[in-house]
Amino acid sequence: MALTQFAMIIKGPGYDPAIHRASINSPLFSTTIVCVSSFEEAVVAAQSLTEQGIQLIELCGGFSKEQASALHVSLAITVPVGVVQYSFEEQQSLAKLFGKPASPH
């Protein structure tokens, strides 16, 4: 089976997943973007997305590897869930942006 339905979940303050979402579609591929304010909203959004036929979910870098794993388990491991990751050098730049120390992992 070919991948035809992809979703990205983005986390940021003030997002409401009922409002802050978009779909970009071609005749061969569909991308859905859902914005959430919390991990709990991401779980609900992911469950809804899989019910709609999404085959792959990617989480923005605002989620941890552990959250990606927990989300995957909450979906009964029916769809792959990945998370955007940054190199250590980019983590240092992000730490300045967010005013936090860079993590060595």
SULURLIN-V10207 format. One record per residue. RES is the residue in one letter. PHI is phi in whole degrees, -180 to 180 (none if undefined). Layout:
RES|PHI / RES|PHI
//
This chain:
M|none / A|-84 / L|-73 / T|-131 / Q|-136 / F|-120 / A|-134 / M|-122 / I|-111 / I|-113 / K|-111 / G|-164 / P|-63 / G|85 / Y|-76 / D|-120 / P|-62 / A|-74 / I|-109 / H|-92 / R|-156 / A|-153 / S|-127 / I|-125 / N|-129 / S|-121 / P|-62 / L|-113 / F|-152 / S|-127 / T|-120 / T|-117 / I|-116 / V|-125 / C|-106 / V|-131 / S|-103 / S|-150 / F|-63 / E|-60 / E|-66 / A|-64 / V|-62 / V|-62 / A|-62 / A|-64 / Q|-62 / S|-65 / L|-61 / T|-67 / E|-64 / Q|-88 / G|99 / I|-61 / Q|-101 / L|-152 / I|-123 / E|-120 / L|-102 / C|-68 / G|-66 / G|-75 / F|-106 / S|-89 / K|-60 / E|-66 / Q|-67 / A|-61 / S|-65 / A|-64 / L|-64 / H|-58 / V|-65 / S|-64 / L|-92 / A|58 / I|54 / T|-91 / V|-135 / P|-66 / V|-128 / G|-119 / V|-136 / V|-66 / Q|-127 / Y|-118 / S|-66 / F|-59 / E|-62 / E|-70 / Q|-62 / Q|-64 / S|-66 / L|-65 / A|-61 / K|-64 / L|-62 / F|-97 / G|69 / K|-127 / P|-70 / A|-72 / S|-91 / P|-74 / H|-106
//
